[in-house]
Amino acid sequence: MYDLNSVVVPGSGITDIQVTGSDSCINDSGQIAAYGTYDGEQVALLLTPTPEPGSGALALFGGLGLLLRRRRKNPAI
């Protein structure tokens, strides 16, 4: 479980995030339907997760490393 208030972009003006209901508030893309306060008014929110910057680079270099390793074992490729 996460405190959604701690993972919202700082300075966005969104506070007091609350999710009501069950896990049906999260769709297959990981988006979360919630309520929160924005500039003093309660609003409906759709929170969309973003990958950490290092995740894509790690996947890219990992795949490249596997490809280079395979080429060393079989130079005919």
N, CA, C, O and CB atoms as a CASP TS submission, in Angstrom:
PFRMAT TS
TARGET T0000
AUTHOR 0000-0000-0000
METHOD Language model
MODEL 1
PARENT N/A
ATOM      1  N   MET     1       0.836  -1.179   0.000  1.00  0.00           N
ATOM      2  CA  MET     1       0.000   0.000   0.000  1.00  0.00           C
ATOM      3  C   MET     1       0.881   1.242   0.000  1.00  0.00           C
ATOM      4  O   MET     1       1.980   1.246   0.555  1.00  0.00           O
ATOM      5  CB  MET     1      -0.951  -0.002   1.210  1.00  0.00           C
ATOM      6  N   TYR     2       0.383   2.279  -0.623  1.00  0.00           N
ATOM      7  CA  TYR     2       1.105   3.541  -0.700  1.00  0.00           C
ATOM      8  C   TYR     2       0.222   4.669  -0.167  1.00  0.00           C
ATOM      9  O   TYR     2      -1.002   4.631  -0.298  1.00  0.00           O
ATOM     10  CB  TYR     2       1.550   3.833  -2.155  1.00  0.00           C
ATOM     11  N   ASP     3       0.850   5.656   0.427  1.00  0.00           N
ATOM     12  CA  ASP     3       0.160   6.886   0.754  1.00  0.00           C
ATOM     13  C   ASP     3       0.225   7.741  -0.506  1.00  0.00           C
ATOM     14  O   ASP     3       1.279   8.287  -0.830  1.00  0.00           O
ATOM     15  CB  ASP     3       0.798   7.616   2.010  1.00  0.00           C
ATOM     16  N   LEU     4      -0.886   7.861  -1.212  1.00  0.00           N
ATOM     17  CA  LEU     4      -0.885   8.569  -2.484  1.00  0.00           C
ATOM     18  C   LEU     4      -0.501  10.032  -2.338  1.00  0.00           C
ATOM     19  O   LEU     4      -0.011  10.643  -3.287  1.00  0.00           O
ATOM     20  CB  LEU     4      -2.238   8.465  -3.128  1.00  0.00           C
ATOM     21  N   ASN     5      -0.719  10.594  -1.164  1.00  0.00           N
ATOM     22  CA  ASN     5      -0.317  11.983  -0.934  1.00  0.00           C
ATOM     23  C   ASN     5       1.197  12.148  -1.021  1.00  0.00           C
ATOM     24  O   ASN     5       1.686  13.241  -1.305  1.00  0.00           O
ATOM     25  CB  ASN     5      -0.814  12.459   0.430  1.00  0.00           C
ATOM     26  N   SER     6       1.935  11.074  -0.780  1.00  0.00           N
ATOM     27  CA  SER     6       3.398  11.169  -0.804  1.00  0.00           C
ATOM     28  C   SER     6       3.986  10.966  -2.199  1.00  0.00           C
ATOM     29  O   SER     6       5.174  11.220  -2.403  1.00  0.00           O
ATOM     30  CB  SER     6       3.991  10.151   0.142  1.00  0.00           C
ATOM     31  N   VAL     7       3.182  10.514  -3.164  1.00  0.00           N
ATOM     32  CA  VAL     7       3.730  10.244  -4.498  1.00  0.00           C
ATOM     33  C   VAL     7       3.210  11.203  -5.573  1.00  0.00           C
ATOM     34  O   VAL     7       3.569  11.073  -6.743  1.00  0.00           O
ATOM     35  CB  VAL     7       3.407   8.824  -4.899  1.00  0.00           C
ATOM     36  N   VAL     8       2.371  12.162  -5.182  1.00  0.00           N
ATOM     37  CA  VAL     8       1.893  13.173  -6.137  1.00  0.00           C
ATOM     38  C   VAL     8       3.019  14.169  -6.390  1.00  0.00           C
ATOM     39  O   VAL     8       3.815  14.467  -5.500  1.00  0.00           O
ATOM     40  CB  VAL     8       0.607  13.906  -5.603  1.00  0.00           C
ATOM     41  N   VAL     9       3.071  14.674  -7.609  1.00  0.00           N
ATOM     42  CA  VAL     9       4.111  15.631  -7.990  1.00  0.00           C
ATOM     43  C   VAL     9       4.073  16.831  -7.046  1.00  0.00           C
ATOM     44  O   VAL     9       3.029  17.465  -6.898  1.00  0.00           O
ATOM     45  CB  VAL     9       3.930  16.090  -9.465  1.00  0.00           C
ATOM     46  N   PRO    10       5.198  17.147  -6.408  1.00  0.00           N
ATOM     47  CA  PRO    10       5.232  18.319  -5.520  1.00  0.00           C
ATOM     48  C   PRO    10       4.892  19.600  -6.287  1.00  0.00           C
ATOM     49  O   PRO    10       5.306  19.787  -7.431  1.00  0.00           O
ATOM     50  CB  PRO    10       6.622  18.453  -4.860  1.00  0.00           C
ATOM     51  N   GLY    11       4.143  20.459  -5.640  1.00  0.00           N
ATOM     52  CA  GLY    11       3.772  21.718  -6.270  1.00  0.00           C
ATOM     53  C   GLY    11       2.561  21.624  -7.188  1.00  0.00           C
ATOM     54  O   GLY    11       2.189  22.614  -7.818  1.00  0.00           O
ATOM     55  N   SER    12       1.938  20.443  -7.275  1.00  0.00           N
ATOM     56  CA  SER    12       0.784  20.283  -8.161  1.00  0.00           C
ATOM     57  C   SER    12      -0.473  20.921  -7.589  1.00  0.00           C
ATOM     58  O   SER    12      -1.432  21.169  -8.321  1.00  0.00           O
ATOM     59  CB  SER    12       0.533  18.813  -8.427  1.00  0.00           C
ATOM     60  N   GLY    13      -0.478  21.189  -6.279  1.00  0.00           N
ATOM     61  CA  GLY    13      -1.649  21.773  -5.647  1.00  0.00           C
ATOM     62  C   GLY    13      -2.667  20.754  -5.187  1.00  0.00           C
ATOM     63  O   GLY    13      -3.701  21.115  -4.626  1.00  0.00           O
ATOM     64  N   ILE    14      -2.383  19.476  -5.420  1.00  0.00           N
ATOM     65  CA  ILE    14      -3.300  18.405  -5.039  1.00  0.00           C
ATOM     66  C   ILE    14      -2.921  17.896  -3.652  1.00  0.00           C
ATOM     67  O   ILE    14      -1.764  17.557  -3.400  1.00  0.00           O
ATOM     68  CB  ILE    14      -3.274  17.246  -6.081  1.00  0.00           C
ATOM     69  N   THR    15      -3.907  17.846  -2.757  1.00  0.00           N
ATOM     70  CA  THR    15      -3.688  17.353  -1.397  1.00  0.00           C
ATOM     71  C   THR    15      -4.858  16.479  -0.978  1.00  0.00           C
ATOM     72  O   THR    15      -5.860  16.382  -1.687  1.00  0.00           O
ATOM     73  CB  THR    15      -3.504  18.525  -0.403  1.00  0.00           C
ATOM     74  N   ASP    16      -4.724  15.856   0.163  1.00  0.00           N
ATOM     75  CA  ASP    16      -5.784  15.059   0.784  1.00  0.00           C
ATOM     76  C   ASP    16      -6.408  14.039  -0.167  1.00  0.00           C
ATOM     77  O   ASP    16      -7.632  13.968  -0.280  1.00  0.00           O
ATOM     78  CB  ASP    16      -6.860  15.972   1.310  1.00  0.00           C
ATOM     79  N   ILE    17      -5.589  13.259  -0.842  1.00  0.00           N
ATOM     80  CA  ILE    17      -6.094  12.265  -1.783  1.00  0.00           C
ATOM     81  C   ILE    17      -6.729  11.112  -1.017  1.00  0.00           C
ATOM     82  O   ILE    17      -6.173  10.609  -0.041  1.00  0.00           O
ATOM     83  CB  ILE    17      -4.961  11.749  -2.704  1.00  0.00           C
ATOM     84  N   GLN    18      -7.914  10.705  -1.484  1.00  0.00           N
ATOM     85  CA  GLN    18      -8.634   9.602  -0.868  1.00  0.00           C
ATOM     86  C   GLN    18      -9.185   8.701  -1.958  1.00  0.00           C
ATOM     87  O   GLN    18      -9.692   9.174  -2.976  1.00  0.00           O
ATOM     88  CB  GLN    18      -9.768  10.118   0.048  1.00  0.00           C
ATOM     89  N   VAL    19      -9.083   7.410  -1.738  1.00  0.00           N
ATOM     90  CA  VAL    19      -9.668   6.430  -2.640  1.00  0.00           C
ATOM     91  C   VAL    19     -10.778   5.745  -1.870  1.00  0.00           C
ATOM     92  O   VAL    19     -10.549   5.218  -0.781  1.00  0.00           O
ATOM     93  CB  VAL    19      -8.599   5.397  -3.169  1.00  0.00           C
ATOM     94  N   THR    20     -11.970   5.748  -2.423  1.00  0.00           N
ATOM     95  CA  THR    20     -13.084   5.071  -1.770  1.00  0.00           C
ATOM     96  C   THR    20     -13.469   3.864  -2.602  1.00  0.00           C
ATOM     97  O   THR    20     -13.378   3.898  -3.830  1.00  0.00           O
ATOM     98  CB  THR    20     -14.296   6.027  -1.581  1.00  0.00           C
ATOM     99  N   GLY    21     -13.891   2.817  -1.956  1.00  0.00           N
ATOM    100  CA  GLY    21     -14.281   1.608  -2.665  1.00  0.00           C
ATOM    101  C   GLY    21     -13.197   0.552  -2.583  1.00  0.00           C
ATOM    102  O   GLY    21     -12.304   0.619  -1.739  1.00  0.00           O
ATOM    103  N   SER    22     -13.290  -0.415  -3.466  1.00  0.00           N
ATOM    104  CA  SER    22     -12.354  -1.539  -3.457  1.00  0.00           C
ATOM    105  C   SER    22     -11.293  -1.365  -4.533  1.00  0.00           C
ATOM    106  O   SER    22     -11.070  -0.262  -5.032  1.00  0.00           O
ATOM    107  CB  SER    22     -13.100  -2.864  -3.661  1.00  0.00           C
ATOM    108  N   ASP    23     -10.643  -2.470  -4.880  1.00  0.00           N
ATOM    109  CA  ASP    23      -9.581  -2.390  -5.888  1.00  0.00           C
ATOM    110  C   ASP    23     -10.136  -2.134  -7.285  1.00  0.00           C
ATOM    111  O   ASP    23      -9.363  -2.050  -8.240  1.00  0.00           O
ATOM    112  CB  ASP    23      -8.763  -3.674  -5.891  1.00  0.00           C
ATOM    113  N   SER    24     -11.459  -2.006  -7.430  1.00  0.00           N
ATOM    114  CA  SER    24     -12.037  -1.671  -8.729  1.00  0.00           C
ATOM    115  C   SER    24     -11.714  -0.225  -9.122  1.00  0.00           C
ATOM    116  O   SER    24     -12.014   0.195 -10.239  1.00  0.00           O
ATOM    117  CB  SER    24     -13.556  -1.886  -8.704  1.00  0.00           C
ATOM    118  N   CYS    25     -11.107   0.532  -8.206  1.00  0.00           N
ATOM    119  CA  CYS    25     -10.709   1.909  -8.497  1.00  0.00           C
ATOM    120  C   CYS    25      -9.421   1.968  -9.303  1.00  0.00           C
ATOM    121  O   CYS    25      -8.987   3.051  -9.695  1.00  0.00           O
ATOM    122  CB  CYS    25     -10.544   2.691  -7.206  1.00  0.00           C
ATOM    123  N   ILE    26      -8.797   0.804  -9.557  1.00  0.00           N
ATOM    124  CA  ILE    26      -7.541   0.746 -10.309  1.00  0.00           C
ATOM    125  C   ILE    26      -7.794  -0.038 -11.593  1.00  0.00           C
ATOM    126  O   ILE    26      -8.272  -1.171 -11.537  1.00  0.00           O
ATOM    127  CB  ILE    26      -6.390   0.085  -9.459  1.00  0.00           C
ATOM    128  N   ASN    27      -7.480   0.550 -12.753  1.00  0.00           N
ATOM    129  CA  ASN    27      -7.699  -0.156 -14.015  1.00  0.00           C
ATOM    130  C   ASN    27      -6.458  -0.949 -14.430  1.00  0.00           C
ATOM    131  O   ASN    27      -5.461  -0.973 -13.707  1.00  0.00           O
ATOM    132  CB  ASN    27      -8.081   0.838 -15.120  1.00  0.00           C
ATOM    133  N   ASP    28      -6.522  -1.595 -15.587  1.00  0.00           N
ATOM    134  CA  ASP    28      -5.420  -2.445 -16.056  1.00  0.00           C
ATOM    135  C   ASP    28      -4.145  -1.672 -16.366  1.00  0.00           C
ATOM    136  O   ASP    28      -3.064  -2.261 -16.410  1.00  0.00           O
ATOM    137  CB  ASP    28      -5.849  -3.196 -17.283  1.00  0.00           C
ATOM    138  N   SER    29      -4.253  -0.365 -16.580  1.00  0.00           N
ATOM    139  CA  SER    29      -3.076   0.467 -16.841  1.00  0.00           C
ATOM    140  C   SER    29      -2.447   0.994 -15.565  1.00  0.00           C
ATOM    141  O   SER    29      -1.427   1.682 -15.610  1.00  0.00           O
ATOM    142  CB  SER    29      -3.446   1.626 -17.736  1.00  0.00           C
ATOM    143  N   GLY    30      -3.059   0.672 -14.410  1.00  0.00           N
ATOM    144  CA  GLY    30      -2.535   1.143 -13.140  1.00  0.00           C
ATOM    145  C   GLY    30      -3.051   2.516 -12.739  1.00  0.00           C
ATOM    146  O   GLY    30      -2.625   3.069 -11.726  1.00  0.00           O
ATOM    147  N   GLN    31      -3.974   3.074 -13.534  1.00  0.00           N
ATOM    148  CA  GLN    31      -4.544   4.372 -13.199  1.00  0.00           C
ATOM    149  C   GLN    31      -5.490   4.216 -12.008  1.00  0.00           C
ATOM    150  O   GLN    31      -6.175   3.201 -11.881  1.00  0.00           O
ATOM    151  CB  GLN    31      -5.288   4.983 -14.420  1.00  0.00           C
ATOM    152  N   ILE    32      -5.522   5.215 -11.150  1.00  0.00           N
ATOM    153  CA  ILE    32      -6.314   5.156  -9.927  1.00  0.00           C
ATOM    154  C   ILE    32      -7.342   6.280  -9.942  1.00  0.00           C
ATOM    155  O   ILE    32      -6.995   7.448 -10.117  1.00  0.00           O
ATOM    156  CB  ILE    32      -5.407   5.254  -8.669  1.00  0.00           C
ATOM    157  N   ALA    33      -8.622   5.915  -9.755  1.00  0.00           N
ATOM    158  CA  ALA    33      -9.687   6.905  -9.613  1.00  0.00           C
ATOM    159  C   ALA    33      -9.746   7.286  -8.144  1.00  0.00           C
ATOM    160  O   ALA    33      -9.831   6.417  -7.277  1.00  0.00           O
ATOM    161  CB  ALA    33     -11.076   6.356 -10.124  1.00  0.00           C
ATOM    162  N   ALA    34      -9.702   8.578  -7.862  1.00  0.00           N
ATOM    163  CA  ALA    34      -9.654   9.042  -6.473  1.00  0.00           C
ATOM    164  C   ALA    34     -10.309  10.414  -6.366  1.00  0.00           C
ATOM    165  O   ALA    34     -10.726  11.008  -7.361  1.00  0.00           O
ATOM    166  CB  ALA    34      -8.192   9.097  -5.957  1.00  0.00           C
ATOM    167  N   TYR    35     -10.385  10.894  -5.140  1.00  0.00           N
ATOM    168  CA  TYR    35     -10.834  12.251  -4.845  1.00  0.00           C
ATOM    169  C   TYR    35      -9.701  12.960  -4.115  1.00  0.00           C
ATOM    170  O   TYR    35      -8.898  12.330  -3.427  1.00  0.00           O
ATOM    171  CB  TYR    35     -12.156  12.253  -3.991  1.00  0.00           C
ATOM    172  N   GLY    36      -9.650  14.255  -4.271  1.00  0.00           N
ATOM    173  CA  GLY    36      -8.642  15.028  -3.566  1.00  0.00           C
ATOM    174  C   GLY    36      -9.042  16.479  -3.500  1.00  0.00           C
ATOM    175  O   GLY    36     -10.105  16.867  -3.984  1.00  0.00           O
ATOM    176  N   THR    37      -8.195  17.272  -2.904  1.00  0.00           N
ATOM    177  CA  THR    37      -8.439  18.704  -2.794  1.00  0.00           C
ATOM    178  C   THR    37      -7.462  19.430  -3.706  1.00  0.00           C
ATOM    179  O   THR    37      -6.255  19.194  -3.659  1.00  0.00           O
ATOM    180  CB  THR    37      -8.299  19.192  -1.320  1.00  0.00           C
ATOM    181  N   TYR    38      -8.000  20.315  -4.535  1.00  0.00           N
ATOM    182  CA  TYR    38      -7.183  21.122  -5.433  1.00  0.00           C
ATOM    183  C   TYR    38      -7.604  22.575  -5.249  1.00  0.00           C
ATOM    184  O   TYR    38      -8.751  22.936  -5.515  1.00  0.00           O
ATOM    185  CB  TYR    38      -7.337  20.661  -6.932  1.00  0.00           C
ATOM    186  N   ASP    39      -6.694  23.385  -4.804  1.00  0.00           N
ATOM    187  CA  ASP    39      -6.970  24.801  -4.528  1.00  0.00           C
ATOM    188  C   ASP    39      -8.192  24.978  -3.627  1.00  0.00           C
ATOM    189  O   ASP    39      -9.009  25.870  -3.853  1.00  0.00           O
ATOM    190  CB  ASP    39      -7.181  25.562  -5.838  1.00  0.00           C
ATOM    191  N   GLY    40      -8.313  24.135  -2.617  1.00  0.00           N
ATOM    192  CA  GLY    40      -9.379  24.257  -1.634  1.00  0.00           C
ATOM    193  C   GLY    40     -10.710  23.640  -2.020  1.00  0.00           C
ATOM    194  O   GLY    40     -11.653  23.687  -1.230  1.00  0.00           O
ATOM    195  N   GLU    41     -10.817  23.061  -3.215  1.00  0.00           N
ATOM    196  CA  GLU    41     -12.064  22.446  -3.661  1.00  0.00           C
ATOM    197  C   GLU    41     -11.864  20.944  -3.844  1.00  0.00           C
ATOM    198  O   GLU    41     -10.809  20.500  -4.298  1.00  0.00           O
ATOM    199  CB  GLU    41     -12.556  23.095  -4.978  1.00  0.00           C
ATOM    200  N   GLN    42     -12.892  20.160  -3.485  1.00  0.00           N
ATOM    201  CA  GLN    42     -12.804  18.716  -3.686  1.00  0.00           C
ATOM    202  C   GLN    42     -13.068  18.409  -5.158  1.00  0.00           C
ATOM    203  O   GLN    42     -14.040  18.890  -5.740  1.00  0.00           O
ATOM    204  CB  GLN    42     -13.815  17.955  -2.766  1.00  0.00           C
ATOM    205  N   VAL    43     -12.194  17.606  -5.746  1.00  0.00           N
ATOM    206  CA  VAL    43     -12.281  17.273  -7.167  1.00  0.00           C
ATOM    207  C   VAL    43     -12.074  15.776  -7.356  1.00  0.00           C
ATOM    208  O   VAL    43     -11.481  15.109  -6.509  1.00  0.00           O
ATOM    209  CB  VAL    43     -11.239  18.074  -7.988  1.00  0.00           C
ATOM    210  N   ALA    44     -12.569  15.257  -8.474  1.00  0.00           N
ATOM    211  CA  ALA    44     -12.301  13.876  -8.868  1.00  0.00           C
ATOM    212  C   ALA    44     -10.952  13.844  -9.573  1.00  0.00           C
ATOM    213  O   ALA    44     -10.619  14.763 -10.322  1.00  0.00           O
ATOM    214  CB  ALA    44     -13.438  13.308  -9.792  1.00  0.00           C
ATOM    215  N   LEU    45     -10.181  12.802  -9.339  1.00  0.00           N
ATOM    216  CA  LEU    45      -8.840  12.695  -9.913  1.00  0.00           C
ATOM    217  C   LEU    45      -8.668  11.371 -10.647  1.00  0.00           C
ATOM    218  O   LEU    45      -9.264  10.363 -10.269  1.00  0.00           O
ATOM    219  CB  LEU    45      -7.773  12.835  -8.818  1.00  0.00           C
ATOM    220  N   LEU    46      -7.867  11.377 -11.675  1.00  0.00           N
ATOM    221  CA  LEU    46      -7.409  10.156 -12.318  1.00  0.00           C
ATOM    222  C   LEU    46      -5.892  10.193 -12.225  1.00  0.00           C
ATOM    223  O   LEU    46      -5.233  10.929 -12.961  1.00  0.00           O
ATOM    224  CB  LEU    46      -7.918  10.035 -13.825  1.00  0.00           C
ATOM    225  N   LEU    47      -5.345   9.401 -11.322  1.00  0.00           N
ATOM    226  CA  LEU    47      -3.896   9.385 -11.091  1.00  0.00           C
ATOM    227  C   LEU    47      -3.265   8.358 -12.021  1.00  0.00           C
ATOM    228  O   LEU    47      -3.654   7.190 -12.016  1.00  0.00           O
ATOM    229  CB  LEU    47      -3.560   9.063  -9.595  1.00  0.00           C
ATOM    230  N   THR    48      -2.304   8.786 -12.808  1.00  0.00           N
ATOM    231  CA  THR    48      -1.643   7.914 -13.775  1.00  0.00           C
ATOM    232  C   THR    48      -0.196   7.707 -13.368  1.00  0.00           C
ATOM    233  O   THR    48       0.564   8.670 -13.257  1.00  0.00           O
ATOM    234  CB  THR    48      -1.727   8.503 -15.201  1.00  0.00           C
ATOM    235  N   PRO    49       0.196   6.445 -13.143  1.00  0.00           N
ATOM    236  CA  PRO    49       1.590   6.205 -12.741  1.00  0.00           C
ATOM    237  C   PRO    49       2.553   6.476 -13.886  1.00  0.00           C
ATOM    238  O   PRO    49       2.233   6.236 -15.050  1.00  0.00           O
ATOM    239  CB  PRO    49       1.764   4.768 -12.248  1.00  0.00           C
ATOM    240  N   THR    50       3.722   6.972 -13.551  1.00  0.00           N
ATOM    241  CA  THR    50       4.773   7.181 -14.538  1.00  0.00           C
ATOM    242  C   THR    50       5.985   6.358 -14.108  1.00  0.00           C
ATOM    243  O   THR    50       6.308   6.305 -12.922  1.00  0.00           O
ATOM    244  CB  THR    50       5.135   8.704 -14.679  1.00  0.00           C
ATOM    245  N   PRO    51       6.656   5.717 -15.065  1.00  0.00           N
ATOM    246  CA  PRO    51       7.815   4.908 -14.696  1.00  0.00           C
ATOM    247  C   PRO    51       8.958   5.772 -14.186  1.00  0.00           C
ATOM    248  O   PRO    51       9.093   6.940 -14.552  1.00  0.00           O
ATOM    249  CB  PRO    51       8.282   4.081 -15.885  1.00  0.00           C
ATOM    250  N   GLU    52       9.765   5.179 -13.345  1.00  0.00           N
ATOM    251  CA  GLU    52      10.954   5.886 -12.879  1.00  0.00           C
ATOM    252  C   GLU    52      11.894   6.076 -14.052  1.00  0.00           C
ATOM    253  O   GLU    52      11.981   5.200 -14.913  1.00  0.00           O
ATOM    254  CB  GLU    52      11.655   5.117 -11.724  1.00  0.00           C
ATOM    255  N   PRO    53      12.601   7.194 -14.111  1.00  0.00           N
ATOM    256  CA  PRO    53      13.472   7.451 -15.259  1.00  0.00           C
ATOM    257  C   PRO    53      14.495   6.353 -15.512  1.00  0.00           C
ATOM    258  O   PRO    53      14.839   6.082 -16.662  1.00  0.00           O
ATOM    259  CB  PRO    53      14.186   8.748 -15.064  1.00  0.00           C
ATOM    260  N   GLY    54      14.980   5.727 -14.464  1.00  0.00           N
ATOM    261  CA  GLY    54      16.000   4.708 -14.638  1.00  0.00           C
ATOM    262  C   GLY    54      15.472   3.387 -15.150  1.00  0.00           C
ATOM    263  O   GLY    54      16.256   2.566 -15.628  1.00  0.00           O
ATOM    264  N   SER    55      14.173   3.148 -15.068  1.00  0.00           N
ATOM    265  CA  SER    55      13.600   1.859 -15.464  1.00  0.00           C
ATOM    266  C   SER    55      13.791   1.582 -16.948  1.00  0.00           C
ATOM    267  O   SER    55      14.195   0.484 -17.329  1.00  0.00           O
ATOM    268  CB  SER    55      12.120   1.817 -15.124  1.00  0.00           C
ATOM    269  N   GLY    56      13.503   2.575 -17.789  1.00  0.00           N
ATOM    270  CA  GLY    56      13.657   2.389 -19.229  1.00  0.00           C
ATOM    271  C   GLY    56      15.102   2.172 -19.614  1.00  0.00           C
ATOM    272  O   GLY    56      15.399   1.319 -20.451  1.00  0.00           O
ATOM    273  N   ALA    57      16.003   2.926 -19.021  1.00  0.00           N
ATOM    274  CA  ALA    57      17.424   2.776 -19.325  1.00  0.00           C
ATOM    275  C   ALA    57      17.929   1.411 -18.889  1.00  0.00           C
ATOM    276  O   ALA    57      18.714   0.782 -19.599  1.00  0.00           O
ATOM    277  CB  ALA    57      18.238   3.878 -18.647  1.00  0.00           C
ATOM    278  N   LEU    58      17.483   0.949 -17.724  1.00  0.00           N
ATOM    279  CA  LEU    58      17.893  -0.357 -17.237  1.00  0.00           C
ATOM    280  C   LEU    58      17.436  -1.461 -18.189  1.00  0.00           C
ATOM    281  O   LEU    58      18.202  -2.376 -18.491  1.00  0.00           O
ATOM    282  CB  LEU    58      17.336  -0.600 -15.834  1.00  0.00           C
ATOM    283  N   ALA    59      16.191  -1.381 -18.663  1.00  0.00           N
ATOM    284  CA  ALA    59      15.672  -2.381 -19.597  1.00  0.00           C
ATOM    285  C   ALA    59      16.441  -2.343 -20.916  1.00  0.00           C
ATOM    286  O   ALA    59      16.765  -3.391 -21.476  1.00  0.00           O
ATOM    287  CB  ALA    59      14.173  -2.153 -19.851  1.00  0.00           C
ATOM    288  N   LEU    60      16.733  -1.146 -21.411  1.00  0.00           N
ATOM    289  CA  LEU    60      17.463  -1.005 -22.669  1.00  0.00           C
ATOM    290  C   LEU    60      18.863  -1.605 -22.573  1.00  0.00           C
ATOM    291  O   LEU    60      19.265  -2.392 -23.430  1.00  0.00           O
ATOM    292  CB  LEU    60      17.552   0.467 -23.065  1.00  0.00           C
ATOM    293  N   PHE    61      19.614  -1.230 -21.519  1.00  0.00           N
ATOM    294  CA  PHE    61      20.971  -1.737 -21.384  1.00  0.00           C
ATOM    295  C   PHE    61      20.992  -3.227 -21.057  1.00  0.00           C
ATOM    296  O   PHE    61      21.917  -3.932 -21.461  1.00  0.00           O
ATOM    297  CB  PHE    61      21.711  -0.961 -20.312  1.00  0.00           C
ATOM    298  N   GLY    62      19.988  -3.716 -20.332  1.00  0.00           N
ATOM    299  CA  GLY    62      19.904  -5.149 -20.050  1.00  0.00           C
ATOM    300  C   GLY    62      19.693  -5.941 -21.331  1.00  0.00           C
ATOM    301  O   GLY    62      20.330  -6.973 -21.543  1.00  0.00           O
ATOM    302  N   GLY    63      18.792  -5.452 -22.190  1.00  0.00           N
ATOM    303  CA  GLY    63      18.546  -6.121 -23.471  1.00  0.00           C
ATOM    304  C   GLY    63      19.760  -6.069 -24.373  1.00  0.00           C
ATOM    305  O   GLY    63      20.074  -7.046 -25.053  1.00  0.00           O
ATOM    306  N   LEU    64      20.442  -4.939 -24.386  1.00  0.00           N
ATOM    307  CA  LEU    64      21.653  -4.796 -25.193  1.00  0.00           C
ATOM    308  C   LEU    64      22.738  -5.755 -24.703  1.00  0.00           C
ATOM    309  O   LEU    64      23.444  -6.368 -25.504  1.00  0.00           O
ATOM    310  CB  LEU    64      22.165  -3.340 -25.149  1.00  0.00           C
ATOM    311  N   GLY    65      22.862  -5.877 -23.385  1.00  0.00           N
ATOM    312  CA  GLY    65      23.851  -6.798 -22.814  1.00  0.00           C
ATOM    313  C   GLY    65      23.567  -8.242 -23.189  1.00  0.00           C
ATOM    314  O   GLY    65      24.486  -9.001 -23.499  1.00  0.00           O
ATOM    315  N   LEU    66      22.286  -8.626 -23.162  1.00  0.00           N
ATOM    316  CA  LEU    66      21.927  -9.993 -23.550  1.00  0.00           C
ATOM    317  C   LEU    66      22.222 -10.245 -25.023  1.00  0.00           C
ATOM    318  O   LEU    66      22.678 -11.328 -25.390  1.00  0.00           O
ATOM    319  CB  LEU    66      20.446 -10.258 -23.261  1.00  0.00           C
ATOM    320  N   LEU    67      21.964  -9.253 -25.865  1.00  0.00           N
ATOM    321  CA  LEU    67      22.236  -9.388 -27.293  1.00  0.00           C
ATOM    322  C   LEU    67      23.734  -9.547 -27.540  1.00  0.00           C
ATOM    323  O   LEU    67      24.143 -10.408 -28.319  1.00  0.00           O
ATOM    324  CB  LEU    67      21.693  -8.170 -28.063  1.00  0.00           C
ATOM    325  N   LEU    68      24.550  -8.734 -26.890  1.00  0.00           N
ATOM    326  CA  LEU    68      26.000  -8.828 -27.069  1.00  0.00           C
ATOM    327  C   LEU    68      26.536 -10.153 -26.545  1.00  0.00           C
ATOM    328  O   LEU    68      27.439 -10.739 -27.141  1.00  0.00           O
ATOM    329  CB  LEU    68      26.701  -7.667 -26.365  1.00  0.00           C
ATOM    330  N   ARG    69      25.993 -10.618 -25.451  1.00  0.00           N
ATOM    331  CA  ARG    69      26.429 -11.910 -24.905  1.00  0.00           C
ATOM    332  C   ARG    69      26.116 -13.042 -25.874  1.00  0.00           C
ATOM    333  O   ARG    69      26.925 -13.950 -26.063  1.00  0.00           O
ATOM    334  CB  ARG    69      25.756 -12.179 -23.548  1.00  0.00           C
ATOM    335  N   ARG    70      24.933 -12.981 -26.487  1.00  0.00           N
ATOM    336  CA  ARG    70      24.538 -14.017 -27.451  1.00  0.00           C
ATOM    337  C   ARG    70      25.442 -13.998 -28.674  1.00  0.00           C
ATOM    338  O   ARG    70      25.809 -15.050 -29.198  1.00  0.00           O
ATOM    339  CB  ARG    70      23.077 -13.827 -27.878  1.00  0.00           C
ATOM    340  N   ARG    71      25.803 -12.792 -29.132  1.00  0.00           N
ATOM    341  CA  ARG    71      26.662 -12.679 -30.319  1.00  0.00           C
ATOM    342  C   ARG    71      28.058 -13.243 -30.065  1.00  0.00           C
ATOM    343  O   ARG    71      28.675 -13.792 -30.977  1.00  0.00           O
ATOM    344  CB  ARG    71      26.769 -11.217 -30.756  1.00  0.00           C
ATOM    345  N   ARG    72      28.565 -13.112 -28.828  1.00  0.00           N
ATOM    346  CA  ARG    72      29.875 -13.664 -28.515  1.00  0.00           C
ATOM    347  C   ARG    72      29.871 -15.176 -28.539  1.00  0.00           C
ATOM    348  O   ARG    72      30.849 -15.793 -28.960  1.00  0.00           O
ATOM    349  CB  ARG    72      30.338 -13.178 -27.169  1.00  0.00           C
ATOM    350  N   LYS    73      28.779 -15.782 -28.091  1.00  0.00           N
ATOM    351  CA  LYS    73      28.691 -17.247 -28.058  1.00  0.00           C
ATOM    352  C   LYS    73      28.516 -17.819 -29.467  1.00  0.00           C
ATOM    353  O   LYS    73      28.987 -18.921 -29.750  1.00  0.00           O
ATOM    354  CB  LYS    73      27.523 -17.693 -27.158  1.00  0.00           C
ATOM    355  N   ASN    74      27.842 -17.077 -30.351  1.00  0.00           N
ATOM    356  CA  ASN    74      27.575 -17.566 -31.696  1.00  0.00           C
ATOM    357  C   ASN    74      27.921 -16.473 -32.701  1.00  0.00           C
ATOM    358  O   ASN    74      27.036 -15.711 -33.090  1.00  0.00           O
ATOM    359  CB  ASN    74      26.094 -18.007 -31.846  1.00  0.00           C
ATOM    360  N   PRO    75      29.180 -16.370 -33.138  1.00  0.00           N
ATOM    361  CA  PRO    75      29.604 -15.274 -34.007  1.00  0.00           C
ATOM    362  C   PRO    75      28.926 -15.255 -35.364  1.00  0.00           C
ATOM    363  O   PRO    75      29.020 -14.253 -36.072  1.00  0.00           O
ATOM    364  CB  PRO    75      31.068 -15.341 -34.205  1.00  0.00           C
ATOM    365  N   ALA    76      28.234 -16.342 -35.758  1.00  0.00           N
ATOM    366  CA  ALA    76      27.582 -16.379 -37.062  1.00  0.00           C
ATOM    367  C   ALA    76      26.304 -15.524 -37.103  1.00  0.00           C
ATOM    368  O   ALA    76      25.752 -15.302 -38.181  1.00  0.00           O
ATOM    369  CB  ALA    76      27.253 -17.818 -37.428  1.00  0.00           C
ATOM    370  N   ILE    77      25.840 -15.056 -35.981  1.00  0.00           N
ATOM    371  CA  ILE    77      24.591 -14.273 -35.960  1.00  0.00           C
ATOM    372  C   ILE    77      24.849 -12.863 -36.421  1.00  0.00           C
ATOM    373  O   ILE    77      23.924 -12.052 -36.473  1.00  0.00           O
ATOM    374  CB  ILE    77      23.970 -14.258 -34.556  1.00  0.00           C
TER
END
